[in-house]
Amino acid sequence: QVHLAESGGGLVPAGGSLRLSCVASGRAFTKYALGWWRHPLDNEREREFVAVISSSGDNTRYADSVKGRFTISRDNAKNTVYLQMNSLKPMDTAVYYCAASPVFATTTSRYDYDYWGQGTQVTVSS
């Protein structure tokens, strides 16, 4: 069992930055790949993949829409995964979720994630 708790969301103007954090409690944190997903507030799109980092931290993958702007990282000593978001755009407005997957690879399928946090809201004003 893994419990995930996100923080760091808020309101930011376009072009600004935020850093999201997700602290995990439970066992075997280092065995999980950790991902960030988001659900836009307009509800016109489904929950979408943002970024994932492998259990070792050696491999990452990003959605095309955030490449070059967002960076995912993890600190296994602190049981924490981060999402640094720069050059934010109004289209990034969403509830952001942290998720844990026991799949070894950097999976982008939501069905590979067994545990999800409650989410933190990010609003980017134009």
C-alpha positions, -999 to 999 in steps of 0.1 A, spaced: 0 0 0 13 35 -10 -3 67 1 4 98 -20 -1 134 -10 5 163 -34 12 199 -26 24 231 -43 -5 240 -65 -19 275 -68 -26 305 -90 1 318 -113 2 341 -143 11 329 -177 49 325 -180 53 318 -144 66 287 -125 54 263 -99 70 233 -82 47 205 -72 57 179 -46 43 145 -38 52 127 -6 47 90 -5 42 69 26 42 32 28 65 5 19 90 0 -10 88 35 -24 119 29 -45 102 0 -63 77 23 -80 78 44 -111 62 77 -102 41 98 -126 23 131 -128 -11 133 -145 -36 161 -149 -73 166 -154 -82 199 -170 -109 218 -152 -131 222 -183 -138 185 -182 -136 183 -219 -106 162 -218 -99 130 -198 -71 127 -173 -39 130 -193 -3 119 -188 22 146 -180 55 130 -169 70 98 -154 102 89 -137 115 54 -133 121 38 -99 158 45 -100 154 80 -114 175 72 -144 147 74 -170 120 100 -176 93 105 -202 72 136 -209 41 145 -228 48 164 -259 28 194 -246 52 199 -216 86 189 -231 112 215 -225 90 233 -199 84 207 -171 110 186 -153 102 155 -131 126 144 -104 126 123 -73 144 121 -40 142 85 -27 157 95 6 127 118 12 101 95 -5 92 125 -27 87 132 -64 87 167 -78 74 184 -109 90 217 -118 68 236 -141 82 266 -160 68 288 -188 33 279 -177 4 284 -201 -34 287 -195 -37 253 -211 -18 239 -182 -47 247 -159 -58 214 -143 -59 193 -112 -25 175 -110 -22 140 -96 7 120 -85 6 83 -92 27 52 -85 32 23 -108 49 -10 -100 57 -14 -137 94 -11 -142 94 9 -174 83 45 -176 47 37 -184 23 62 -199 -8 41 -195 -30 51 -166 -40 14 -161 -4 7 -150 -8 30 -120 -21 14 -88 -20 43 -64 -32 79 -69 -31 110 -47 -60 134 -42 -47 160 -65 -36 197 -63 -51 224 -84 -30 246 -107 -45 276 -123 -26 297 -149 -41 331 -157 -38 347 -191 
